[in-house]
Amino acid sequence: MADRASGQRLSERYGEEIKRAFETDSGIEQKPFYGPEDVAPHLDERLGEPGKPPYTRSPYPDLYRTKMFTMRQIAGFGSAHDTNARYRYLFEQGQTGISTDFDHPTLIGLDSDHPLALHEVGKVGVAVDTVQDVIELFDGVPLDRVTVSLTINHPTPVLMGMLCLAAESQGLPWSVLNGTTQNEPLKEFYAQKTYVFPPRPALKLMTDTLEFGIKNLPQWKVLSVSGGHVRENGANAIQEMAFSLSDAITYVQCGLDRGLGIDDIARNVTFHHVIHMDFFEEIAKIRALRRMWTHIIRDRFGAGDPKNWRFRVHVQTGCENLTAQMPIVNVARTAIQALAGALAGVQSLHVNGMDEAYSIPSEEAMKVALRTSQLVAYETRATNVVDPLGGSYYVESLTDELEKRAWALIKTIEDRGGMLASVEDGYISRLVADEAHRKQRQIETGQRLIVGVNKFVDEDVRHLEIFRASREMRERQLARLAAYRAARDRKALAKAVDGVREAAAKDENVMGPIIDALRAHATEGEVMGALKDVYGEYQPETAY
């Protein structure tokens, strides 16, 4: 009987043609084939040469022939000691840069012993409460030779200050620090949602860090403007482009309003995006973003140094695309996405672990992910030629179309009063929610096929060994924090924290007072608490 039923299913499936929608992930209609008539005139002007404006083809003339993309796997879990061990492991496996994820309490400026932090310490990133944590985090990591990325947003002033003091502990001047802080306050309100302050104070603090970086950290990039988080929250590629560029426009204008020079500002702006499964659309997206940023920073804002017109981008493979079902298939997904990133000419790459639909990645999953980057870099030979898809009728047509639609959305945002106004009134959040709903309905109706989820489903469920933060790790962190608090000069501490509060109340740059407070052994939560006393805390409203 079972054989007959199986045979019936095979008979029904034999010769079955799977219905597909012939459009890109963002809804751009796809023709059966493309020719010269599909590419607008004056293509040479829109392309330029690699390493020359408008940088469509590449920000650098030789790209990976001179320097391979940085392999920057994100690491962050447990305590600083745990994450430092992961750094060392990844470097032993061939990683070439550091990227740090922080736990939820750190992201929202709470110490590990705060009641709200109880079950979140070290769970989705590293727990950082004190300067001592950051010193231990980078123990054995030469901060004058390794580029570091800190995925931190509203608490950026505190973490930047901690990093400066960690450099001092290695006997290094601040000026040698090289890397990025994400420091992207607006996207917290419509994407990641780890906000602390209301939008306007958050922008003020971002500008404080920008001014501080320009004056003290010549190699550091203060901003890594992120389209990646909103894409993972349900936005499409066009929205990802428009929102990140609109955020960047806002941040540049904040710097100018502070009296900072445009080239100093532009040098500090980098970008963070994601690569999803629509192979050609993702490549075209990065190419279009490079061209658009050149026009924004050169033509709109008047930056004079061509080096500062470059769109420099770190990309991550798509978390939204990872499935809990058949997680081994995620290795194939991330390999395809990593190849797209390389063909797009990105500067830095993180490949997700196969198990990240469940938790932050295991050590084994991270090794496989790093090996995927290395395979793309050194086995495919796709990195031997700059912009190898340049000139493709389809890719050039798609690059132009994405650019056109992204400009249109940017104009809509600016006609509404700009990105800040559109964040404050919930417009951006509504667009993202609508797009996320559209995608989910497509999955549920079968219009959007996901292997192992709504098509080619495998009933053989295999369980992975996944990461879980241990109670013992949390207890060690709490004991460490308690000992740190007990050893302080309370009078000096109170005076230094009051200095942060006073600077904020006077609308002064808070970076100097924050570093003074950290020298007096203030914790992250104590410094953030002083800032919240002045700026308040953001209270979200319903988007609809």
C-alpha positions as CSV (number, residue, x, y, z in Angstrom):
1,M,0.0,0.0,0.0
2,A,2.9,2.3,0.9
3,D,4.6,1.6,-2.4
4,R,1.4,2.3,-4.3
5,A,1.0,5.7,-2.5
6,S,4.7,6.5,-3.2
7,G,4.3,5.6,-6.8
8,Q,1.2,7.8,-7.1
9,R,3.2,10.8,-5.7
10,L,6.0,10.2,-8.2
11,S,3.5,10.0,-11.0
12,E,2.0,13.3,-10.0
13,R,5.4,15.0,-9.7
14,Y,7.0,13.7,-12.9
15,G,7.2,16.5,-15.4
16,E,5.8,19.0,-13.0
17,E,6.8,22.6,-13.9
18,I,7.2,24.8,-10.9
19,K,5.4,28.1,-11.3
20,R,7.6,31.2,-10.8
21,A,7.2,34.9,-10.8
22,F,9.5,36.5,-13.3
23,E,10.5,39.5,-11.3
24,T,13.3,40.4,-9.0
25,D,13.1,40.1,-5.3
26,S,12.1,43.9,-5.2
27,G,9.4,43.4,-7.8
28,I,11.2,44.6,-10.9
29,E,9.8,42.7,-14.0
30,Q,12.3,40.5,-15.7
31,K,12.4,40.0,-19.5
32,P,13.3,36.7,-21.0
33,F,16.6,38.2,-22.3
34,Y,18.3,41.5,-22.6
35,G,20.1,43.3,-25.4
36,P,21.6,46.7,-26.3
37,E,18.2,48.3,-26.5
38,D,17.7,47.7,-22.8
39,V,20.7,49.8,-21.7
40,A,20.2,53.6,-21.7
41,P,22.6,55.7,-23.8
42,H,25.9,57.1,-22.5
43,L,26.7,53.9,-20.5
44,D,30.4,54.8,-20.5
45,E,29.7,58.0,-18.5
46,R,27.7,56.1,-15.9
47,L,30.4,53.4,-15.5
48,G,33.7,55.1,-15.7
49,E,36.8,53.0,-15.1
50,P,37.4,50.9,-12.0
51,G,38.8,53.2,-9.3
52,K,37.5,56.4,-11.0
53,P,34.3,58.4,-10.5
54,P,31.5,57.6,-10.4
55,Y,33.0,54.3,-9.0
56,T,30.2,52.2,-10.4
57,R,32.7,49.4,-11.3
58,S,34.9,49.6,-8.2
59,P,36.2,52.1,-5.7
60,Y,39.8,50.9,-6.5
61,P,41.5,50.2,-9.8
62,D,42.9,46.8,-9.1
63,L,40.5,45.8,-6.3
64,Y,41.2,42.3,-5.1
65,R,44.3,41.9,-7.2
66,T,46.0,44.3,-4.8
67,K,44.1,43.6,-1.6
68,M,41.6,40.8,-1.0
69,F,38.3,41.7,0.7
70,T,38.6,41.6,4.5
71,M,37.3,38.4,6.0
72,R,35.5,39.8,9.0
73,Q,33.4,37.2,10.7
74,I,31.3,38.6,13.5
75,A,32.2,37.3,16.9
76,G,30.6,38.1,20.2
77,F,29.2,35.9,23.0
78,G,29.5,35.4,26.7
79,S,32.2,37.4,28.4
80,A,35.1,39.3,27.0
81,H,37.3,36.3,27.8
82,D,35.0,34.0,25.7
83,T,34.9,36.4,22.7
84,N,38.7,37.0,22.8
85,A,39.1,33.2,22.6
86,R,36.9,33.2,19.5
87,Y,38.9,36.1,17.9
88,R,42.1,34.1,18.4
89,Y,40.5,30.9,16.9
90,L,39.2,32.8,13.9
91,F,42.6,34.4,13.3
92,E,44.2,31.0,13.5
93,Q,41.7,29.9,10.8
94,G,42.7,32.8,8.5
95,Q,40.4,35.6,9.4
96,T,41.8,39.1,8.5
97,G,39.7,41.5,10.5
98,I,37.6,41.8,13.7
99,S,33.8,42.4,14.0
100,T,32.2,42.5,17.4
101,D,28.6,41.9,18.3
102,F,27.4,43.0,21.8
103,D,24.7,41.5,23.9
104,H,21.3,43.1,24.3
105,P,22.0,44.9,27.6
106,T,25.2,46.4,26.2
107,L,23.3,47.5,23.0
108,I,20.8,49.4,25.1
109,G,23.2,50.8,27.7
110,L,22.4,48.5,30.7
111,D,24.9,46.9,33.0
112,S,24.8,43.1,33.4
113,D,23.4,43.4,36.9
114,H,20.4,45.5,35.9
115,P,17.2,43.6,36.5
116,L,16.2,43.8,32.9
117,A,19.5,42.2,31.8
118,L,19.1,39.1,33.9
119,H,18.4,36.6,31.2
120,E,20.2,38.4,28.3
121,V,23.8,38.6,29.6
122,G,26.2,37.3,26.8
123,K,23.3,35.6,25.0
124,V,23.5,37.2,21.5
125,G,26.8,39.0,21.8
126,V,29.6,39.9,24.2
127,A,28.7,41.4,27.6
128,V,30.6,44.7,28.1
129,D,30.1,46.7,31.3
130,T,33.5,48.3,31.9
131,V,36.8,49.5,30.4
132,Q,38.4,46.3,31.9
133,D,36.0,44.2,29.7
134,V,37.2,46.0,26.6
135,I,40.8,45.6,27.6
136,E,40.3,41.9,28.0
137,L,38.3,41.7,24.8
138,F,41.3,42.8,22.8
139,D,44.0,41.1,24.9
140,G,46.7,40.0,22.5
141,V,45.0,41.8,19.6
142,P,47.4,44.5,18.4
143,L,45.1,47.5,17.9
144,D,47.7,49.3,15.8
145,R,47.6,46.5,13.2
146,V,44.2,44.9,13.2
147,T,41.1,46.7,11.9
148,V,38.2,46.5,14.4
149,S,34.4,46.9,13.8
150,L,32.1,47.6,16.7
151,T,28.4,47.0,16.0
152,I,27.1,49.5,18.5
153,N,24.7,52.4,18.0
154,H,23.2,54.6,20.7
155,P,25.9,53.7,23.3
156,T,28.7,54.5,20.7
157,P,30.2,57.4,22.7
158,V,30.8,55.0,25.7
159,L,32.2,52.2,23.6
160,M,34.4,54.5,21.6
161,G,35.8,55.9,24.9
162,M,36.4,52.4,26.2
163,L,38.3,51.5,23.0
164,C,40.5,54.6,23.3
165,L,41.4,53.5,26.9
166,A,42.0,49.9,25.7
167,A,44.5,51.3,23.2
168,E,46.2,53.2,26.0
169,S,46.5,49.9,28.0
170,Q,48.5,48.5,25.0
171,G,50.8,51.6,25.1
172,L,49.3,53.0,21.9
173,P,48.1,56.5,21.0
174,W,44.5,56.8,20.0
175,S,45.6,57.9,16.5
176,V,46.6,54.4,15.5
177,L,43.1,52.9,16.0
178,N,41.7,51.7,12.7
179,G,38.2,50.4,12.0
180,T,34.6,51.4,12.3
181,T,31.8,52.0,14.8
182,Q,28.4,51.4,13.3
183,N,27.0,54.5,15.1
184,E,23.8,54.5,13.1
185,P,21.2,56.0,15.4
186,L,18.2,56.5,13.0
187,K,18.0,52.9,11.8
188,E,17.4,51.8,15.4
189,F,13.9,53.2,15.2
190,Y,12.8,51.4,12.1
191,A,15.1,48.3,11.9
192,Q,17.1,46.9,14.8
193,K,15.0,48.5,17.5
194,T,17.8,48.6,20.2
195,Y,17.2,52.3,20.7
196,V,17.9,54.2,23.9
197,F,17.5,58.0,23.3
198,P,14.8,59.9,21.3
199,P,15.9,60.6,17.6
200,R,17.1,64.2,18.0
201,P,19.4,63.5,21.1
202,A,20.6,60.4,19.4
203,L,21.7,62.5,16.4
204,K,23.4,65.0,18.7
205,L,25.4,62.2,20.3
206,M,26.3,60.8,16.9
207,T,27.6,64.2,15.9
208,D,29.6,64.4,19.1
209,T,31.4,61.2,18.2
210,L,31.9,62.4,14.6
211,E,33.6,65.6,15.9
212,F,35.7,63.6,18.3
213,G,36.8,61.2,15.7
214,I,37.8,63.9,13.2
215,K,39.9,65.6,15.9
216,N,41.5,62.5,17.5
217,L,41.1,59.3,15.4
218,P,42.5,60.0,11.9
219,Q,42.3,56.4,10.8
220,W,39.0,55.5,12.4
221,K,35.7,55.6,10.5
222,V,33.1,56.9,12.9
223,L,30.0,55.9,10.8
224,S,29.0,52.6,9.2
225,V,25.6,53.5,7.8
226,S,23.5,50.4,7.7
227,G,21.0,49.3,5.1
228,G,21.5,45.8,6.2
229,H,19.4,45.8,9.4
230,V,16.3,47.2,7.7
231,R,16.6,44.6,4.9
232,E,16.7,41.9,7.5
233,N,13.6,43.4,9.0
234,G,11.6,42.9,5.8
235,A,12.6,45.8,3.5
236,N,13.4,45.2,-0.2
237,A,16.6,46.1,-2.0
238,I,15.3,49.5,-3.2
239,Q,14.2,50.5,0.3
240,E,17.5,49.3,1.7
241,M,19.3,51.6,-0.7
242,A,17.1,54.6,-0.2
243,F,16.9,54.4,3.6
244,S,20.7,54.0,4.1
245,L,21.5,56.9,1.8
246,S,18.8,59.0,3.4
247,D,20.3,58.3,6.8
248,A,23.8,59.2,5.5
249,I,22.5,62.5,4.1
250,T,21.1,63.3,7.5
251,Y,24.3,62.5,9.3
252,V,26.4,64.5,6.8
253,Q,24.1,67.5,7.3
254,C,24.4,67.1,11.1
255,G,28.2,67.3,10.8
256,L,28.0,70.4,8.6
257,D,25.6,72.1,11.0
258,R,28.3,71.4,13.7
259,G,30.8,73.3,11.6
260,L,32.8,70.2,10.5
261,G,34.5,70.1,7.1
262,I,32.7,68.1,4.4
263,D,35.8,66.1,3.5
264,D,36.5,65.3,7.1
265,I,32.9,64.1,7.4
266,A,33.0,62.1,4.1
267,R,36.2,60.3,5.1
268,N,34.3,59.0,8.2
269,V,31.3,57.5,6.3
270,T,31.3,53.9,5.4
271,F,28.4,51.5,4.8
272,H,27.0,48.2,5.9
273,H,24.7,46.2,3.6
274,V,23.5,42.6,3.2
275,I,23.5,40.2,0.2
276,H,20.3,38.2,-0.2
277,M,19.4,35.5,-2.6
278,D,18.5,37.4,-5.8
279,F,22.0,37.1,-7.2
280,F,22.0,39.7,-10.0
281,E,19.9,42.2,-8.1
282,E,22.3,42.2,-5.2
283,I,25.3,42.8,-7.4
284,A,23.5,45.6,-9.3
285,K,22.4,47.1,-5.9
286,I,26.0,47.5,-4.8
287,R,27.1,49.0,-8.1
288,A,24.2,51.5,-8.1
289,L,24.9,52.5,-4.5
290,R,28.5,53.3,-5.4
291,R,27.4,55.6,-8.2
292,M,24.7,57.2,-6.1
293,W,27.0,58.0,-3.2
294,T,29.4,59.7,-5.5
295,H,26.7,62.0,-6.7
296,I,25.5,62.7,-3.2
297,I,28.8,63.5,-1.5
298,R,30.5,65.2,-4.5
299,D,27.6,67.0,-6.2
300,R,25.2,67.7,-3.4
301,F,27.6,68.3,-0.6
302,G,30.7,69.4,-2.4
303,A,33.4,67.1,-1.1
304,G,36.6,67.9,-2.9
305,D,38.8,64.8,-2.5
306,P,37.9,62.0,-5.0
307,K,39.0,59.4,-2.4
308,N,36.1,60.6,-0.2
309,W,33.6,60.0,-3.0
310,R,34.1,56.3,-2.7
311,F,31.3,54.1,-1.4
312,R,33.2,51.7,1.0
313,V,31.0,48.8,2.1
314,H,31.1,45.8,4.4
315,V,28.5,43.2,3.5
316,Q,27.0,40.3,5.4
317,T,25.1,37.4,3.9
318,G,21.4,37.4,4.5
319,C,20.2,36.3,7.9
320,E,16.6,36.6,6.7
321,N,17.3,33.8,4.2
322,L,18.6,31.3,6.7
323,T,16.1,28.6,7.5
324,A,15.6,26.5,10.6
325,Q,14.5,23.6,8.3
326,M,17.4,21.8,6.6
327,P,20.1,24.1,8.0
328,I,22.8,22.4,6.1
329,V,21.3,24.0,2.9
330,N,22.2,27.3,4.4
331,V,25.8,26.6,3.6
332,A,24.8,26.7,-0.1
333,R,22.8,29.8,0.4
334,T,25.6,31.7,2.0
335,A,28.1,30.5,-0.6
336,I,26.0,32.0,-3.4
337,Q,25.6,35.2,-1.5
338,A,29.3,35.5,-0.8
339,L,30.1,35.0,-4.5
340,A,27.6,37.8,-5.3
341,G,29.4,40.0,-2.8
342,A,32.8,39.3,-4.4
343,L,31.5,40.0,-7.9
344,A,30.0,43.2,-6.6
345,G,33.4,44.4,-5.4
346,V,32.7,44.8,-1.7
347,Q,35.6,45.7,0.7
348,S,34.7,43.4,3.6
349,L,32.6,40.3,4.0
350,H,31.0,38.3,6.8
351,V,29.4,34.9,5.9
352,N,26.7,33.7,8.3
353,G,26.8,30.4,10.0
354,M,24.5,27.7,8.9
355,D,22.9,27.5,12.4
356,E,22.0,31.2,12.8
357,A,18.3,30.6,12.3
358,Y,18.5,29.1,15.8
359,S,21.1,31.1,17.7
360,I,24.4,32.9,17.3
361,P,26.8,30.5,15.5
362,S,28.8,27.7,16.9
363,E,32.5,27.5,16.5
364,E,32.2,24.9,13.8
365,A,29.6,26.9,11.9
366,M,31.9,29.9,12.0
367,K,34.8,27.9,10.6
368,V,32.6,26.6,7.7
369,A,31.5,30.2,7.0
370,L,35.1,31.5,7.0
371,R,36.1,28.6,4.7
372,T,33.3,29.8,2.4
373,S,34.9,33.2,2.1
374,Q,38.3,31.7,1.5
375,L,36.9,29.4,-1.2
376,V,35.3,32.4,-3.0
377,A,38.4,34.4,-2.6
378,Y,41.0,31.8,-3.8
379,E,39.3,28.9,-5.6
380,T,36.7,30.5,-7.8
381,R,39.1,33.0,-9.5
382,A,36.1,35.3,-9.5
383,T,38.3,37.9,-7.7
384,N,40.9,38.0,-10.4
385,V,39.0,40.5,-12.6
386,V,37.4,43.8,-11.5
387,D,33.7,44.1,-12.1
388,P,33.5,41.0,-14.3
389,L,29.8,41.5,-14.9
390,G,30.2,45.1,-16.0
391,G,28.7,45.6,-19.5
392,S,26.2,42.8,-19.2
393,Y,23.0,44.1,-20.7
394,Y,20.9,42.6,-17.9
395,V,23.2,43.8,-15.1
396,E,23.5,47.3,-16.5
397,S,19.8,47.6,-17.1
398,L,19.1,46.4,-13.5
399,T,21.7,48.7,-12.0
400,D,20.1,51.7,-13.8
401,E,16.6,50.6,-12.7
402,L,17.5,50.1,-9.1
403,E,19.2,53.5,-9.1
404,K,16.1,55.2,-10.6
405,R,13.7,53.7,-8.1
406,A,16.0,54.4,-5.1
407,W,16.3,58.1,-6.2
408,A,12.5,58.3,-6.4
409,L,12.1,57.0,-2.9
410,I,14.8,59.3,-1.6
411,K,12.8,62.2,-3.2
412,T,9.6,61.1,-1.5
413,I,11.4,61.0,1.8
414,E,12.9,64.5,1.3
415,D,9.5,65.9,0.1
416,R,8.1,64.7,3.5
417,G,10.8,66.8,5.4
418,G,13.7,64.3,5.3
419,M,14.6,61.1,7.0
420,L,14.4,62.4,10.6
421,A,10.8,63.6,10.0
422,S,9.9,60.3,8.3
423,V,11.3,58.3,11.1
424,E,9.6,60.4,13.8
425,D,6.1,60.1,12.2
426,G,6.5,56.3,11.6
427,Y,6.5,56.6,7.8
428,I,9.6,54.4,7.3
429,S,8.4,51.8,9.8
430,R,5.1,51.5,7.9
431,L,6.9,51.0,4.6
432,V,9.0,48.3,6.1
433,A,6.0,46.6,7.7
434,D,4.0,46.6,4.5
435,E,6.9,45.1,2.6
436,A,7.6,42.4,5.2
437,H,3.9,41.5,5.1
438,R,4.0,41.3,1.3
439,K,6.9,38.9,1.4
440,Q,5.4,36.7,4.1
441,R,2.1,36.4,2.2
442,Q,4.1,35.3,-0.9
443,I,5.8,32.6,1.2
444,E,2.5,31.4,2.7
445,T,0.8,31.3,-0.7
446,G,3.7,29.6,-2.4
447,Q,4.5,32.5,-4.8
448,R,7.9,32.9,-3.1
449,L,9.6,29.5,-3.0
450,I,11.9,28.7,-0.1
451,V,13.6,25.3,-0.4
452,G,12.9,23.2,2.6
453,V,10.2,25.5,3.9
454,N,7.3,25.6,1.4
455,K,8.9,23.4,-1.4
456,F,11.1,20.3,-1.3
457,V,10.4,19.8,2.3
458,D,12.4,17.1,4.0
459,E,10.7,15.4,6.9
460,D,14.1,14.1,8.2
461,V,14.8,16.8,10.9
462,R,18.4,16.9,12.0
463,H,19.2,18.6,15.2
464,L,22.3,20.9,15.5
465,E,24.5,21.6,18.4
466,I,23.6,25.2,19.0
467,F,25.0,27.9,21.2
468,R,23.4,28.7,24.6
469,A,24.7,31.2,27.1
470,S,25.4,29.4,30.3
471,R,24.3,30.5,33.8
472,E,27.9,30.0,34.9
473,M,29.2,32.6,32.4
474,R,26.5,35.1,33.6
475,E,27.5,34.6,37.2
476,R,31.2,35.1,36.4
477,Q,30.3,38.4,34.6
478,L,28.2,39.6,37.6
479,A,31.0,38.7,40.0
480,R,33.5,40.6,37.9
481,L,31.3,43.6,37.7
482,A,30.7,43.6,41.5
483,A,34.4,43.5,42.2
484,Y,35.0,46.4,39.7
485,R,32.4,48.5,41.5
486,A,33.8,47.7,45.0
487,A,37.3,48.9,44.1
488,R,36.4,52.4,43.0
489,D,36.9,55.8,44.6
490,R,33.2,56.7,44.9
491,K,33.7,60.4,45.3
492,A,35.9,60.7,42.2
493,L,33.4,58.5,40.3
494,A,30.4,60.7,41.3
495,K,32.2,63.8,40.3
496,A,33.1,62.4,36.9
497,V,29.6,61.1,36.1
498,D,28.2,64.5,37.1
499,G,30.6,65.9,34.5
500,V,28.9,63.9,31.8
501,R,25.5,65.0,33.0
502,E,26.5,68.7,33.0
503,A,28.1,68.5,29.6
504,A,24.9,67.0,28.1
505,A,22.7,69.6,29.9
506,K,24.9,72.4,28.4
507,D,24.7,70.9,24.9
508,E,28.5,70.4,24.9
509,N,30.4,67.6,23.3
510,V,30.2,64.7,25.8
511,M,33.1,62.6,24.6
512,G,35.7,64.2,26.9
513,P,33.6,63.9,30.0
514,I,32.7,60.4,29.1
515,I,36.3,59.4,28.9
516,D,37.0,61.1,32.2
517,A,34.2,59.1,33.8
518,L,35.5,55.9,32.3
519,R,38.9,56.7,33.8
520,A,37.2,57.0,37.1
521,H,35.9,53.5,36.5
522,A,32.3,54.3,35.6
523,T,30.4,51.5,34.0
524,E,28.5,51.7,30.7
525,G,25.2,51.7,32.5
526,E,26.3,54.6,34.8
527,V,27.4,56.8,31.9
528,M,24.3,56.0,29.9
529,G,22.2,56.7,32.9
530,A,23.7,60.2,33.2
531,L,22.9,60.8,29.6
532,K,19.3,59.6,30.0
533,D,18.8,62.0,32.9
534,V,19.2,64.8,30.4
535,Y,18.0,63.4,27.1
536,G,15.3,61.0,28.3
537,E,14.5,57.6,26.8
538,Y,12.7,56.9,23.6
539,Q,9.1,55.7,23.9
540,P,8.0,53.9,20.7
541,E,4.6,54.6,19.2
542,T,2.5,52.3,17.1
543,A,3.3,52.7,13.4
544,Y,-0.3,52.4,12.3
